[in-house]
């Protein structure tokens, strides 16, 4: 948290914005990451008519997140993408999520 937001107001405002976004009736894909100290929980779900569309949605969410992180850090998104790719090789494997139906996919991850 920055010195400009020592009271947490920006965090609380963004958290409320995230909750509002999740309540929308027209959501077709979502990726949520929550940090608890040293641990990360994630959830991913989407609906799509075909695997190509599912892949594009997942990549669009990732690309948007990379740009947001880059903007927050004041660096270019290519740097963030390269760093993220390096880190991806060192995080724990996703747990087996069983059968995935064509209409909805959900993943959950706990990293330590």
Rosetta constraint file for C-alpha pairs under 8 A:
AtomPair CA 1 CA 5 HARMONIC 6.44 0.50
AtomPair CA 1 CA 6 HARMONIC 6.76 0.50
AtomPair CA 1 CA 8 HARMONIC 7.49 0.50
AtomPair CA 2 CA 6 HARMONIC 6.47 0.50
AtomPair CA 5 CA 9 HARMONIC 6.35 0.50
AtomPair CA 5 CA 10 HARMONIC 6.32 0.50
AtomPair CA 8 CA 12 HARMONIC 6.16 0.50
AtomPair CA 9 CA 13 HARMONIC 6.02 0.50
AtomPair CA 10 CA 14 HARMONIC 6.13 0.50
AtomPair CA 11 CA 15 HARMONIC 6.03 0.50
AtomPair CA 12 CA 16 HARMONIC 6.16 0.50
AtomPair CA 13 CA 17 HARMONIC 6.21 0.50
AtomPair CA 14 CA 18 HARMONIC 6.19 0.50
AtomPair CA 15 CA 19 HARMONIC 6.37 0.50
AtomPair CA 16 CA 20 HARMONIC 6.23 0.50
AtomPair CA 17 CA 21 HARMONIC 6.23 0.50
AtomPair CA 18 CA 22 HARMONIC 6.29 0.50
AtomPair CA 19 CA 23 HARMONIC 6.43 0.50
AtomPair CA 20 CA 24 HARMONIC 6.91 0.50
AtomPair CA 22 CA 27 HARMONIC 7.20 0.50
AtomPair CA 28 CA 46 HARMONIC 5.44 0.50
AtomPair CA 28 CA 47 HARMONIC 5.45 0.50
AtomPair CA 28 CA 48 HARMONIC 7.46 0.50
AtomPair CA 29 CA 44 HARMONIC 7.62 0.50
AtomPair CA 29 CA 45 HARMONIC 5.68 0.50
AtomPair CA 29 CA 46 HARMONIC 3.99 0.50
AtomPair CA 29 CA 47 HARMONIC 6.42 0.50
AtomPair CA 29 CA 57 HARMONIC 6.95 0.50
AtomPair CA 29 CA 58 HARMONIC 7.80 0.50
AtomPair CA 30 CA 43 HARMONIC 7.84 0.50
AtomPair CA 30 CA 44 HARMONIC 5.68 0.50
AtomPair CA 30 CA 45 HARMONIC 5.48 0.50
AtomPair CA 30 CA 46 HARMONIC 6.32 0.50
AtomPair CA 30 CA 61 HARMONIC 7.74 0.50
AtomPair CA 31 CA 42 HARMONIC 7.22 0.50
AtomPair CA 31 CA 43 HARMONIC 5.72 0.50
AtomPair CA 31 CA 44 HARMONIC 4.43 0.50
AtomPair CA 31 CA 45 HARMONIC 6.70 0.50
AtomPair CA 31 CA 61 HARMONIC 7.18 0.50
AtomPair CA 32 CA 42 HARMONIC 5.48 0.50
AtomPair CA 32 CA 43 HARMONIC 5.26 0.50
AtomPair CA 32 CA 44 HARMONIC 6.51 0.50
AtomPair CA 33 CA 40 HARMONIC 6.77 0.50
AtomPair CA 33 CA 41 HARMONIC 5.73 0.50
AtomPair CA 33 CA 42 HARMONIC 4.34 0.50
AtomPair CA 33 CA 43 HARMONIC 6.65 0.50
AtomPair CA 34 CA 40 HARMONIC 5.66 0.50
AtomPair CA 34 CA 41 HARMONIC 5.18 0.50
AtomPair CA 34 CA 42 HARMONIC 6.28 0.50
AtomPair CA 35 CA 39 HARMONIC 5.79 0.50
AtomPair CA 35 CA 40 HARMONIC 4.55 0.50
AtomPair CA 35 CA 41 HARMONIC 6.45 0.50
AtomPair CA 36 CA 40 HARMONIC 6.18 0.50
AtomPair CA 36 CA 41 HARMONIC 7.84 0.50
AtomPair CA 38 CA 112 HARMONIC 5.99 0.50
AtomPair CA 39 CA 110 HARMONIC 6.48 0.50
AtomPair CA 39 CA 111 HARMONIC 5.29 0.50
AtomPair CA 39 CA 112 HARMONIC 4.79 0.50
AtomPair CA 40 CA 109 HARMONIC 7.22 0.50
AtomPair CA 40 CA 110 HARMONIC 5.46 0.50
AtomPair CA 40 CA 111 HARMONIC 5.25 0.50
AtomPair CA 40 CA 112 HARMONIC 7.05 0.50
AtomPair CA 41 CA 108 HARMONIC 6.67 0.50
AtomPair CA 41 CA 109 HARMONIC 5.30 0.50
AtomPair CA 41 CA 110 HARMONIC 4.92 0.50
AtomPair CA 41 CA 111 HARMONIC 7.06 0.50
AtomPair CA 42 CA 107 HARMONIC 7.26 0.50
AtomPair CA 42 CA 108 HARMONIC 5.18 0.50
AtomPair CA 42 CA 109 HARMONIC 5.21 0.50
AtomPair CA 42 CA 110 HARMONIC 7.16 0.50
AtomPair CA 43 CA 106 HARMONIC 6.43 0.50
AtomPair CA 43 CA 107 HARMONIC 5.21 0.50
AtomPair CA 43 CA 108 HARMONIC 4.77 0.50
AtomPair CA 43 CA 109 HARMONIC 7.12 0.50
AtomPair CA 44 CA 105 HARMONIC 6.99 0.50
AtomPair CA 44 CA 106 HARMONIC 5.02 0.50
AtomPair CA 44 CA 107 HARMONIC 5.19 0.50
AtomPair CA 44 CA 108 HARMONIC 7.10 0.50
AtomPair CA 45 CA 104 HARMONIC 6.09 0.50
AtomPair CA 45 CA 105 HARMONIC 4.85 0.50
AtomPair CA 45 CA 106 HARMONIC 4.51 0.50
AtomPair CA 45 CA 107 HARMONIC 7.07 0.50
AtomPair CA 46 CA 54 HARMONIC 7.20 0.50
AtomPair CA 46 CA 103 HARMONIC 7.40 0.50
AtomPair CA 46 CA 104 HARMONIC 5.23 0.50
AtomPair CA 46 CA 105 HARMONIC 5.72 0.50
AtomPair CA 46 CA 106 HARMONIC 7.50 0.50
AtomPair CA 47 CA 54 HARMONIC 7.22 0.50
AtomPair CA 47 CA 102 HARMONIC 7.55 0.50
AtomPair CA 47 CA 103 HARMONIC 4.89 0.50
AtomPair CA 47 CA 104 HARMONIC 4.92 0.50
AtomPair CA 47 CA 105 HARMONIC 7.32 0.50
AtomPair CA 48 CA 53 HARMONIC 6.03 0.50
AtomPair CA 48 CA 54 HARMONIC 5.53 0.50
AtomPair CA 48 CA 102 HARMONIC 7.49 0.50
AtomPair CA 48 CA 103 HARMONIC 6.20 0.50
AtomPair CA 48 CA 104 HARMONIC 7.72 0.50
AtomPair CA 49 CA 53 HARMONIC 6.83 0.50
AtomPair CA 49 CA 54 HARMONIC 7.76 0.50
AtomPair CA 49 CA 102 HARMONIC 7.74 0.50
AtomPair CA 49 CA 103 HARMONIC 7.42 0.50
AtomPair CA 50 CA 54 HARMONIC 6.41 0.50
AtomPair CA 50 CA 102 HARMONIC 7.68 0.50
AtomPair CA 51 CA 55 HARMONIC 6.12 0.50
AtomPair CA 52 CA 56 HARMONIC 6.28 0.50
AtomPair CA 53 CA 57 HARMONIC 6.19 0.50
AtomPair CA 54 CA 58 HARMONIC 6.25 0.50
AtomPair CA 55 CA 59 HARMONIC 6.16 0.50
AtomPair CA 56 CA 60 HARMONIC 5.95 0.50
AtomPair CA 57 CA 61 HARMONIC 6.20 0.50
AtomPair CA 58 CA 62 HARMONIC 6.29 0.50
AtomPair CA 59 CA 63 HARMONIC 5.98 0.50
AtomPair CA 60 CA 64 HARMONIC 6.03 0.50
AtomPair CA 61 CA 65 HARMONIC 6.16 0.50
AtomPair CA 62 CA 66 HARMONIC 6.16 0.50
AtomPair CA 63 CA 67 HARMONIC 6.28 0.50
AtomPair CA 64 CA 68 HARMONIC 6.27 0.50
AtomPair CA 65 CA 69 HARMONIC 6.19 0.50
AtomPair CA 66 CA 70 HARMONIC 6.09 0.50
AtomPair CA 66 CA 77 HARMONIC 6.10 0.50
AtomPair CA 66 CA 80 HARMONIC 6.34 0.50
AtomPair CA 66 CA 81 HARMONIC 6.37 0.50
AtomPair CA 67 CA 71 HARMONIC 6.09 0.50
AtomPair CA 67 CA 76 HARMONIC 7.98 0.50
AtomPair CA 67 CA 77 HARMONIC 5.40 0.50
AtomPair CA 68 CA 72 HARMONIC 6.19 0.50
AtomPair CA 69 CA 73 HARMONIC 6.08 0.50
AtomPair CA 69 CA 77 HARMONIC 7.80 0.50
AtomPair CA 69 CA 80 HARMONIC 7.27 0.50
AtomPair CA 70 CA 74 HARMONIC 5.82 0.50
AtomPair CA 70 CA 75 HARMONIC 5.10 0.50
AtomPair CA 70 CA 76 HARMONIC 5.65 0.50
AtomPair CA 70 CA 77 HARMONIC 5.05 0.50
AtomPair CA 70 CA 79 HARMONIC 7.93 0.50
AtomPair CA 70 CA 80 HARMONIC 6.00 0.50
AtomPair CA 71 CA 75 HARMONIC 6.49 0.50
AtomPair CA 71 CA 76 HARMONIC 7.50 0.50
AtomPair CA 71 CA 77 HARMONIC 7.82 0.50
AtomPair CA 75 CA 79 HARMONIC 6.95 0.50
AtomPair CA 75 CA 80 HARMONIC 7.47 0.50
AtomPair CA 76 CA 80 HARMONIC 6.84 0.50
AtomPair CA 77 CA 81 HARMONIC 6.01 0.50
AtomPair CA 78 CA 82 HARMONIC 6.16 0.50
AtomPair CA 79 CA 83 HARMONIC 6.16 0.50
AtomPair CA 80 CA 84 HARMONIC 5.95 0.50
AtomPair CA 81 CA 85 HARMONIC 6.08 0.50
AtomPair CA 82 CA 86 HARMONIC 6.29 0.50
AtomPair CA 83 CA 87 HARMONIC 6.22 0.50
AtomPair CA 84 CA 88 HARMONIC 5.98 0.50
AtomPair CA 85 CA 89 HARMONIC 6.90 0.50
AtomPair CA 86 CA 90 HARMONIC 7.35 0.50
AtomPair CA 87 CA 91 HARMONIC 6.51 0.50
AtomPair CA 91 CA 111 HARMONIC 6.96 0.50
AtomPair CA 92 CA 111 HARMONIC 6.10 0.50
AtomPair CA 94 CA 107 HARMONIC 7.71 0.50
AtomPair CA 94 CA 108 HARMONIC 7.29 0.50
AtomPair CA 94 CA 109 HARMONIC 5.70 0.50
AtomPair CA 95 CA 107 HARMONIC 7.99 0.50
AtomPair CA 95 CA 108 HARMONIC 7.32 0.50
AtomPair CA 95 CA 109 HARMONIC 6.68 0.50
AtomPair CA 97 CA 106 HARMONIC 7.56 0.50
AtomPair CA 97 CA 107 HARMONIC 6.38 0.50
AtomPair CA 97 CA 108 HARMONIC 7.97 0.50
AtomPair CA 100 CA 104 HARMONIC 7.13 0.50
AtomPair CA 100 CA 105 HARMONIC 5.76 0.50
AtomPair CA 100 CA 106 HARMONIC 7.88 0.50
AtomPair CA 101 CA 105 HARMONIC 6.71 0.50
